Amino acid sequence: MNKTVEAINCLANYCALKNLSALTSTQIQAKIGQKQVDLFVLFGGSILAGGDLLAQAIQDNLAKKYVIVGGHGHTTEALKEQMQPWLSQNEQVMTFSEAELFQLYLKNRYQVAADYLETKSTNCGNNITFLLRLIQENNLKAESILLMQDATMQRRMAAVMQKECDFPTRMLNFPAYEAQVKMDDFGHLSYTSEIPGMWSMARFIELLMGEIPRLHDTPTGYGPLGKNYLAHVAVPLEVRQAFATLEERFPQAVRVANPQFHSDYVQEKNDETR
């Protein structure tokens, strides 16, 4: 197999942290001894496939409560574009948060809805801290929580949760999709299967490559040795080697954090509007 394909698939598999082989009550029972989790949480950074799986979970009664978390961040505009076929002409969504967009999608396509929406968070860090605040403010039982995020960011979301959650809970991870790529005889990359709302190939590679420097616990990363946004993660050697392969192949693809969506920036903007 082509080294580029191997490297992309290596990063995709690593970032898409998954604790269940399938999204079923049988699998949940095997992991936590109960057929339902207390909370099922979808994060707004996901593509439409996450909304489809949340709808399936609601229909299959996999949780006692369902939460969608997401304000406005680097994936919001893409989500609005993906939503268009499922919106009526009268639905104006320009100012909608990611959580509100997914709720509208659930209602329009599946006639189901989440129980709670968190609409102010802007990044993986305050996705979690604002979720924990919502849990506390609504006195929600959270002895078990299933987290679902875009596959590129699932492992980072889990590491943030591990750092920020100060109460005992059983945490399960199930990414919104699983993506693998292939290359044809002309050197063109494509996905091995169709995924609803999937990123362009360039964007997918960019998202994957942006995760590895953030995850790996170094002075320039997001772990305790760096910015201290998430719990310690030691990225395996084979993943770092795959990243190096892609960095050489796509030198401009490493996504730099957008300061507009940084928590300090958001707090400053909130202070200005009070």
C-alpha positions as CSV (number, residue, x, y, z in Angstrom):
1,M,0.0,0.0,0.0
2,N,1.1,3.6,-0.7
3,K,2.9,5.2,2.2
4,T,0.7,8.2,2.1
5,V,-2.4,6.1,2.3
6,E,-1.0,4.0,5.2
7,A,-0.1,7.2,7.1
8,I,-3.5,8.8,6.6
9,N,-5.3,5.6,7.7
10,C,-2.9,5.3,10.7
11,L,-3.8,8.8,11.9
12,A,-7.5,8.2,11.2
13,N,-7.6,5.0,13.2
14,Y,-5.7,6.6,16.1
15,C,-7.7,9.8,16.4
16,A,-11.0,8.0,16.2
17,L,-10.9,6.5,19.7
18,K,-13.6,3.9,20.0
19,N,-14.6,1.8,23.0
20,L,-17.6,0.0,21.5
21,S,-17.6,-2.3,18.4
22,A,-21.1,-1.1,17.6
23,L,-23.5,1.5,18.9
24,T,-25.9,-0.9,20.6
25,S,-27.4,-1.6,24.0
26,T,-25.7,-5.0,24.0
27,Q,-22.3,-3.4,23.6
28,I,-23.1,-0.8,26.3
29,Q,-24.2,-3.6,28.6
30,A,-20.9,-5.4,28.0
31,K,-18.9,-2.3,29.0
32,I,-20.8,-0.8,31.9
33,G,-23.2,-3.6,33.0
34,Q,-26.3,-1.6,31.9
35,K,-28.1,-1.3,28.6
36,Q,-28.2,2.5,28.8
37,V,-25.7,5.2,29.6
38,D,-26.9,8.1,31.7
39,L,-25.8,10.7,29.1
40,F,-25.2,10.5,25.4
41,V,-23.3,13.6,24.2
42,L,-22.9,14.7,20.6
43,F,-20.4,17.5,20.0
44,G,-21.1,20.0,17.3
45,G,-17.7,19.7,15.6
46,S,-19.0,16.5,14.0
47,I,-20.2,16.2,10.4
48,L,-23.8,15.2,9.7
49,A,-23.0,11.5,10.3
50,G,-23.0,12.3,14.0
51,G,-26.5,13.5,13.8
52,D,-27.6,10.3,12.1
53,L,-26.0,8.2,14.9
54,L,-27.5,10.4,17.6
55,A,-31.0,9.9,16.0
56,Q,-30.3,6.1,15.9
57,A,-29.3,6.2,19.6
58,I,-32.5,8.1,20.6
59,Q,-34.6,5.7,18.6
60,D,-32.9,2.7,20.2
61,N,-33.2,4.2,23.7
62,L,-29.5,3.9,24.4
63,A,-29.4,6.7,27.0
64,K,-31.5,8.3,29.7
65,K,-30.7,11.8,28.5
66,Y,-29.2,13.3,25.3
67,V,-27.1,16.4,25.0
68,I,-25.8,18.3,22.0
69,V,-22.8,20.6,22.7
70,G,-21.5,23.3,20.4
71,G,-21.6,27.0,19.9
72,H,-19.6,28.6,17.0
73,G,-16.2,27.3,16.0
74,H,-14.0,26.3,13.1
75,T,-16.4,23.7,11.8
76,T,-19.7,25.7,12.1
77,E,-19.8,27.1,8.6
78,A,-19.2,23.7,7.1
79,L,-22.0,22.2,9.2
80,K,-24.4,24.9,7.9
81,E,-23.6,24.0,4.3
82,Q,-24.2,20.3,5.1
83,M,-27.6,21.2,6.7
84,Q,-29.0,23.0,3.6
85,P,-30.8,20.0,2.0
86,W,-32.7,19.4,5.3
87,L,-33.9,22.9,5.9
88,S,-37.0,24.6,4.7
89,Q,-36.9,27.9,2.8
90,N,-38.3,29.6,5.9
91,E,-35.6,28.4,8.3
92,Q,-32.9,31.1,8.9
93,V,-29.9,29.5,10.4
94,M,-27.2,32.1,9.9
95,T,-26.9,32.8,13.7
96,F,-27.6,29.2,14.8
97,S,-25.0,27.4,17.0
98,E,-23.8,23.9,16.1
99,A,-26.1,22.4,18.8
100,E,-29.1,24.3,17.4
101,L,-28.3,23.2,13.9
102,F,-28.1,19.5,14.9
103,Q,-31.3,19.8,16.9
104,L,-33.0,21.2,13.8
105,Y,-31.6,18.3,11.7
106,L,-32.9,15.7,14.2
107,K,-36.4,17.2,14.2
108,N,-36.6,17.8,10.4
109,R,-35.2,14.4,9.3
110,Y,-35.9,12.0,12.1
111,Q,-38.7,13.7,14.3
112,V,-36.6,13.3,17.4
113,A,-34.8,15.7,19.7
114,A,-32.0,16.0,22.3
115,D,-33.0,16.8,25.8
116,Y,-30.4,19.6,26.4
117,L,-28.4,22.0,24.2
118,E,-25.2,23.8,25.1
119,T,-24.8,26.6,22.6
120,K,-21.9,28.8,23.9
121,S,-18.7,26.7,23.6
122,T,-16.2,27.3,20.9
123,N,-13.4,24.7,21.2
124,C,-12.7,21.2,22.6
125,G,-11.8,22.6,26.0
126,N,-14.9,24.6,26.8
127,N,-17.0,22.0,25.0
128,I,-16.2,19.9,28.0
129,T,-16.2,22.5,30.7
130,F,-19.5,23.9,29.5
131,L,-21.0,20.4,29.3
132,L,-19.9,19.7,32.9
133,R,-21.5,23.0,33.9
134,L,-24.8,22.0,32.2
135,I,-24.7,18.6,34.0
136,Q,-24.3,20.4,37.4
137,E,-26.8,23.1,36.8
138,N,-29.5,20.6,35.7
139,N,-28.5,18.0,38.4
140,L,-28.2,15.3,35.7
141,K,-27.1,11.8,36.6
142,A,-23.8,11.2,34.9
143,E,-22.4,8.0,36.3
144,S,-21.9,6.9,32.7
145,I,-21.3,9.2,29.7
146,L,-21.0,8.3,26.0
147,L,-19.0,11.0,24.0
148,M,-19.4,11.3,20.2
149,Q,-17.3,13.8,18.3
150,D,-15.9,14.1,14.8
151,A,-13.6,11.1,14.3
152,T,-10.6,13.4,13.9
153,M,-11.1,14.9,17.3
154,Q,-12.6,12.0,19.4
155,R,-9.3,11.1,21.2
156,R,-8.6,14.7,22.1
157,M,-12.2,15.2,23.4
158,A,-11.7,12.1,25.7
159,A,-8.4,13.5,27.0
160,V,-10.0,16.9,27.8
161,M,-12.8,15.0,29.6
162,Q,-10.3,13.0,31.6
163,K,-8.6,16.2,32.7
164,E,-11.7,18.3,33.5
165,C,-14.2,15.9,34.9
166,D,-14.0,15.9,38.8
167,F,-16.7,13.3,39.5
168,P,-16.5,9.5,39.0
169,T,-18.0,8.4,35.7
170,R,-17.7,5.6,33.2
171,M,-16.7,7.2,29.9
172,L,-17.3,5.6,26.5
173,N,-16.2,6.9,23.2
174,F,-17.8,6.3,19.8
175,P,-16.7,8.5,16.9
176,A,-19.3,9.9,14.5
177,Y,-17.8,7.9,11.6
178,E,-14.9,5.8,10.6
179,A,-13.0,6.8,7.5
180,Q,-10.3,5.1,5.5
181,V,-8.8,6.2,2.3
182,K,-7.4,4.6,-0.9
183,M,-5.4,5.8,-3.9
184,D,-6.2,5.0,-7.5
185,D,-3.6,4.2,-10.2
186,F,-3.4,7.9,-11.0
187,G,-2.5,8.9,-7.5
188,H,-5.9,10.4,-6.5
189,L,-7.0,9.9,-3.0
190,S,-10.6,8.9,-2.2
191,Y,-12.6,7.4,0.7
192,T,-13.2,3.7,0.8
193,S,-16.9,4.2,1.6
194,E,-19.4,7.1,1.4
195,I,-20.0,9.0,4.6
196,P,-22.8,11.6,5.0
197,G,-21.4,15.2,5.0
198,M,-17.8,14.0,4.9
199,W,-15.0,16.5,4.7
200,S,-13.1,17.1,1.5
201,M,-9.9,15.0,1.4
202,A,-7.7,18.1,2.0
203,R,-9.7,19.1,5.0
204,F,-9.7,15.6,6.5
205,I,-5.9,15.4,6.2
206,E,-5.6,18.9,7.7
207,L,-7.8,18.0,10.7
208,L,-5.9,14.7,11.3
209,M,-2.5,16.4,11.1
210,G,-3.6,19.2,13.4
211,E,-4.4,16.7,16.1
212,I,-1.0,15.0,16.6
213,P,1.0,18.0,17.8
214,R,-1.9,18.9,20.1
215,L,-2.3,15.5,21.5
216,H,1.3,14.6,22.1
217,D,2.4,15.7,25.6
218,T,5.3,18.0,24.8
219,P,6.1,21.6,25.7
220,T,4.4,22.7,22.5
221,G,1.4,20.4,22.8
222,Y,-1.9,20.7,24.7
223,G,-1.0,18.2,27.5
224,P,0.4,18.8,31.0
225,L,3.9,19.5,29.7
226,G,2.5,22.2,27.3
227,K,-0.7,24.3,27.5
228,N,-2.3,21.9,30.0
229,Y,-5.7,21.7,28.2
230,L,-5.9,17.9,28.4
231,A,-4.8,14.8,30.2
232,H,-1.4,13.2,29.4
233,V,-1.3,11.5,26.0
234,A,1.7,9.7,24.8
235,V,1.3,9.4,21.0
236,P,2.7,6.0,19.8
237,L,5.8,5.9,17.7
238,E,4.0,4.5,14.6
239,V,1.6,7.4,14.7
240,R,4.3,10.0,15.0
241,Q,6.1,8.4,12.1
242,A,2.9,8.5,10.1
243,F,2.5,12.2,10.9
244,A,6.1,12.8,9.8
245,T,5.4,11.0,6.5
246,L,2.4,13.3,5.9
247,E,4.2,16.4,7.1
248,E,6.8,15.8,4.3
249,R,4.0,15.0,1.8
250,F,1.7,17.9,2.8
251,P,3.9,20.5,4.5
252,Q,1.1,23.2,4.6
253,A,-1.5,20.9,6.1
254,V,-0.9,21.2,9.9
255,R,-3.8,23.2,11.2
256,V,-2.9,26.0,13.5
257,A,-5.3,26.9,16.3
258,N,-7.5,29.8,15.5
259,P,-7.3,32.4,18.3
260,Q,-10.9,33.5,17.5
261,F,-12.1,30.3,19.2
262,H,-9.7,30.3,22.1
263,S,-11.4,30.5,25.5
264,D,-9.5,33.6,26.6
265,Y,-10.6,35.4,23.5
266,V,-14.2,34.4,23.9
267,Q,-14.2,35.6,27.5
268,E,-12.8,38.9,26.5
269,K,-15.5,39.3,23.8
270,N,-18.1,38.3,26.3
271,D,-16.8,40.9,28.8
272,E,-17.0,43.6,26.1
273,T,-20.7,42.9,25.5
274,R,-21.9,42.9,29.1
